[in-house]
């Protein structure tokens, strides 16, 4: 398993030029997530930080909410037909007393790298009740801090720089000891993946395993659009502000308003739109 793969390509140009060269592609492989030995979901992802990905995915599913909910996460659970270790299977064992996930929420089809909610029984099943309440977070974010986030994220997108083919998510932690007017914040985690929802799951999974949930006084910056699933994932982790480079969907904005998540779109470094809970953004 590799995050990237080299491939020979033929480069054609409009002036008739033809040349052979090596290109670098983003890796994409399936990850089968088991819970207590039973298959729960399969997602297409860029290999790397798989334990975080599984942990974050199960936070968004309402299965996990704290580090001590997990007894062990075993990436040695799978065996290939040749009898070798299958690194594309990961089993999550829950701590005693943590209820197993509702069988009705088991993903009956695989989750593609472009879809974080495929296979769920209904839209109601996706509106998982969070253990945390982002609406109660009184964080204030300077406009200048939000506008600077896309550039700060881009500067740390190593795989994107080599392939141009992955999304990224970054978690900004604001310092409660600094005035809102000049609080630049600290990027505490950046993750990349072919799936934008996977990149967010890896960030949330990092936070869960580090014992940092709920993620109060934080901003989640994503490299693509703000979809319903990303607002839901932010709310499930207690993240009060979601900022996206591109547009939000109508359903994402409605969910942000309902759950108290500030949804920011079209953040291109010089201007942005605030669609919900605009009171948190300090001009």
N, C-alpha and C positions, 0 to 999 in steps of 0.2 A: 504494500500500500504506500502510495506516495501522493503528496499534495499536488505535484506537477509531473508531467510526462513530456519528453521530447519526441517530436514527430517531424519527418521530412515533408516539406510542402513545396509546391511549385508556385512561385510568385509571378503573377502576370500584371503588367502595367498597360495603361491606355496607349502609350506610345509604341506598343509592340514588344516591349522588353519581356524576356522570360528567363528566370533563373531558379535554381534549386537551392533551398536553404533549410536549416533546422528551425522549427518553431517550438514554443513551450505552451503546453495545454494545461488547463486546470484539471486536476483529478476529480473523478466522480465515480463513486461506488456505492452499493447498497449497504446500509447498516440495519441489521435486524435487532430490535430491542426486545429483550425478554424481561418479564417481571415475575419473580418467584418461579423461574424455570419454564414459564409459558410465554409463547410469542405474543407480543402486544402490538408492535408496529414495525414496519420497514420503511426507512427513509433513504432517499438518495442524497449523498453528501460528499464533500471533499474530505478525505481521510485526514485525521488529526484532531486532537482534543475530543476524542469520541466519548470519553467518560463525562466530560462537561456537556456534550451534546445530549446524551441520554438523560442526564440529571436535569438540564434545563427543559427538555421536552416534557419530562414528567412533572415539572413544576407547572408548566402551562396546561397540563392535563388535570391538575388538581390532585395528583398522587403524592407529590412531595412538597414540603413547605419549609423544611429545616434540615440541616446537615445530619442531625441524629435520627432522621427518619430512615436513613440508609444504613443497613448492616454491612453490606459489601457490594461493590460493583465489579463484576468479574468479566474481563475481556478475553478470558480463555474458555468461554462456555461452548464455542462452536468448534466443530471438526469437519474438515472437507471430506469429500468422497475418497480422497487418497489417504485419509487418516491423519492429515496434517492439521495444525491449529488454524482455525478460521477467524481472522481478525475482524471480520465483518459481522460478528455476532457478539452481543454484550448482554449479560444477565444482571439484573438489579435485584438484590435481595433486601427486602424491607425489614426494618427493625421490629422486634416484638411489639404488638399493639397497634402497629400502623396498618390500617385496612387495605386489603387488596383493591385494585381498581375495579370499578363497575364493569362487568363483562359486556354490557351494552355499548361501552365506549371503545372497545377494542377495534383497532383499525382493520377493516376487512379487505382493504386494498392497500397497495403501497403508497407512500407519500412521495410525490416527485419533488425535485429540487425547486420547483416553482410554486408548490402548493403545500401549505402547512396544515390544512384542515381536511384534506381529501380523505374520504372513507368514513367520516363521522356520520352518525345516524341522522342528525338533523342540526339545523342552526342553533336550536335551543341547547343541544349538547355541547356546543362550542362555548356558550356563555357560562363557562364554569364559574362558580362562586369562589372568589379569591379569599384567602385567609387574611389578606391585607387590604387596607383601604387607602388607595392613592389620593382620594378626594380630601382626606384629612391632612395631607402634607402641605405645610405653609411655606414651602420653598419659594424664593424669588430668584429669577435668573436674569442677569443683565443681557440686554439685546446684543451688546458687543460680544459677549461670551458665546451666545448661540450662533451669531454670524461667523465666528471664528472656528466653529466645530468642523464643518466640512473639510477645511484645509488641514486641520490637525488630524482628522481621520485619514485623509488621503496620504499624508506623509508617512503613515505607519502601515499602509496596505502593501506589504511586501509581495504577496502572491499576485495581487492585481497588477503590480508593476511589471511582473514577469510574464503574465498571461493575458491581462485585460479581460478576464473572464470570471471573476468572482465578486460577490457582494461582501460588505463589511458592516460590522456593528461595533460601536465604541460606547463605553460607559464613562460618563463624566461625573465625578463626585465633587460637590461644592463644599467649601470649607465653612462650617457654621460660625466660625470665629471671625470671618471677614465680612465687612459690609457688603450688602447686595450690589452696590454701585460698582465695586471693583473686584468682585469675586470671579476670578478666572477659572478656578476649578482644576482638578487633576484627572487626567485620563488614567483610570485604574485597570482597564481591560479592553483590548481590541482583538476581535476574532474575524476570520474570513471564511467564506464557504460559497459554493456554487448556488446554494439556496439562501435567500435573505433571511428566511425564518430560522434556518439552521445557524446562521451567524449569531442571531439573537439568542437562540437556545444555548449556544456555547458560552455567551457572556453570562446569561442567567445561571447556567450550570456552574460556571466558575464561582459566582457569588454564593450559590447554595453550598458548595463544597468548602468554601472559605468561611462559612458561618455568618454571611453578611446580609441575609434576607431578614426583613424587607429592605429594599434598596431606597430608603428615604433620602431626600435631598440629592437626587441624581437626575441626570439627563441621558437618555438613550439616543444616540445619533446613528442613523442608518444611511447607507449609500444609495438606496433606491427609493421606491415609493412607500407611503404609509398605508398598509392594508389593514383590514379588520383584524387579521390574525396577529399582526404586530402590536396593535393597541391592546388586544386581549393578553398577549404575552407580557407586555409591560405592566398591565394591571395585576396580573397574577404574581409578579415579582415585587409589587409595591413601588414601581417606578412612576413618579409623578409627571414627567415630561418626556415626550417622544418627538424627536426632530428628524425630518426626512429631507433629502435633497430634492426629491420629486413630489408628485401630487399625492394627496390622501384620497381614499375613496369616500363616498358619502356614508357608507356603513361604518367606516373607521371613525369618521368625525362624530357620528351619532353615538357610537359606543364610547368615545372619549368624553363626550358631554355627559353620558349616562353614568360613567364610572369615575369621573373627576380626573381624567388624564388630559394634560395640555397637549394638544396635537398641533405640531408645526409642520408646514409643508413649503416646498419651493425655497428651501434654505440654500441659497447659492453664494453666500458670503457677502453680498451687498444689500440684500433685502430678503424678507421672508413673510409668510402668511401665518397667522395664528387662528386656528379654527375653533378651539375650545379652551376654556379656562385661561383666557388671555390675561387675567389679573396677575398671573405669575411672572409675566415677562416685563421687566423694568426697562422703559425706553432710555 
